[in-house]
């Protein structure tokens, strides 16, 4: 009943607005017609004396018929003008009923303010749906991935509650295991938040320009410092400074994920190789290890969220299966690509391609 009443009220408001605009437009033209008729009549009287009744009749007939024609034209023109507004209203109503609706505002042919408004509204709906989808995915992933650590903590707490707290060894083991699981949950949630943010980067709003060469050298030096047991090498073939439109912390995060992954899955040959090169339009960054490597099947899925080649091995090394997903989402969010070449027992090479930033891009944007 309420929905029917709301629909009726909205229709009445639309009809009222349409009539108001039509009457307003028609009244203006009608007044002009009357003024025109009065001017013609006065001129005829001035130069020819009193005009015949037939002439006056037809003159006013033309005014009345013309006024009616103008009113109908104004009414139809008003409907045409309000058509985009009706489309916008129906789209917003559909979005209210179902936030994931495929309904969009119809594109108008004219390149005017309504066209701009339509594009902005459709982009806004796309953005909102992306955020809603990310939120739903986040909730689903949290509920799925936290089930195991919560069950482990619960098991230890139940053990202590029954009799374990009286045994110092069992008590110590349960506390350590529970703390480890809590730490893993915290890490998992932080990584999931990073992944969600990476999927929602509005690149059109990014203004920061990052020196790729300097960032790679910084990450390279940091890993040499914190992993002295590894041999790190860097081939820098950049002929000039390579700049990319990307936040520096995101660039560092991508490199840290790849370098950390290389360290984790290295075997006896503890070497990590970085490489830098560029073409006319893009910069290429490579991170290579000589460790376990991946099969062709695993290589195809390694960027999937929560995918782990060996869950037990990954968990032992602190992996949640999210790092490479975050790296891929970040690279793609900035218009780049990330590729993997790997062979079992020979190691892996991750290669990043990012579009170079040119000064004329900023000038074109400003214009």
Buried (B, 14 or more C-beta within 10 A) or exposed (E): EEEEEEEEEEEEEBEEEBEEBBBEBBBEBBEEBBEBBEEBBEEBEEEEEEBEEEBBEEBBEBBBEBBEEBBEBBBEBBBEEBEBBEBBBEBBBBBEEEBEBEBBBBEBEEEEEBBEBBEEBBEEBEEEBEBEBBEEBBEEBBEEBBEBBBEBBEBBEEBBEEEBEEEEEBBEBBBEBBEEBBEBBEBBBEBBEBBBBBBBBEEEEBEEBBBBBBBBBBBBEBBBEEBEEBEBEBEEEBEEEBBBBBBBEBBBBBBBBBBBBBBBBBEEEBBBBBBBBBEEEBBBBBBBBBBBBBEEEBBEEBBEBBBBBEEEEBBEBEBBBBBBBBBBBBBBBBBBBBEBBBEEEBBBBBBBBBBBBEEEEEEEEEE
